[in-house]
């Protein structure tokens, strides 16, 4: 069993579920309930009311059915609250007005949320997720980790089936250590194995290139040690794929993963968009939820992580 040391155990006391009552939000609600149960956390269920949802086409100044819309939303919120309370959780349900992404981010800040949970709508596809969606904005700017339930996720019913592994996918950036602690903690609490994964965007190495995979394996092992893991060590895996996101998704599907954990560096402007697409593609295509833990960008070389000088080819 993989465990985390006391100092590395993440604190999750307040969980925010942002819901629009869509099909995507159903899986997110189930995921939020499970996280709250694992961490004995309180749950805040938030629905953001947008007037644009009830404005008739061509009647920008006339709001149609606002009262009925509010009443319906409140009934749905109350139903979610009652369902969560039946699970023994402390729950609050609230409806706010405004731009959805901005209101979610403001609530996270004001309520000192430790983890945000949201779903993505299958009908929007990858393009909507990457370009301008609520999920994209929250993922880029949330000050806390975000658990996203994508359109292809099918949550297990928990009927005696052993959990699949928690996949900690890393490119050895400086977000890795703290995100490793989340992966280790969730592995321990769910009873799932922990797999540390790195994807090389190239074909399988020849015998003359074995030094490169060895550096990655050394780096993975160092990451495990510095991340505070003890007892049984996780599986350290290297896979090769033309696209990093595809490699992560395929590996998780092959092992029927319970969760993918990503440490994400925030970078400005174009760099942030290009790096973000890997994360968004994983979320959009994964068959399990994805937990992202974000930090400001900072350079940290693979050789430094591995403690191996001159082992990574330059150029």
Beta strands, then each sheet from edge to edge (+ up, - down):
strand 1: 2-4
strand 2: 14-18
strand 3: 42-49
strand 4: 91-97
strand 5: 115-119
strand 6: 145-149
strand 7: 166-169
strand 8: 194-200
strand 9: 229-231
strand 10: 235-240
strand 11: 259-266
strand 12: 289-296
sheet 1: 1+ 9-
sheet 2: 4+ 3+ 2+ 5+ 6+ 12- 11- 7- 8- 10-
end
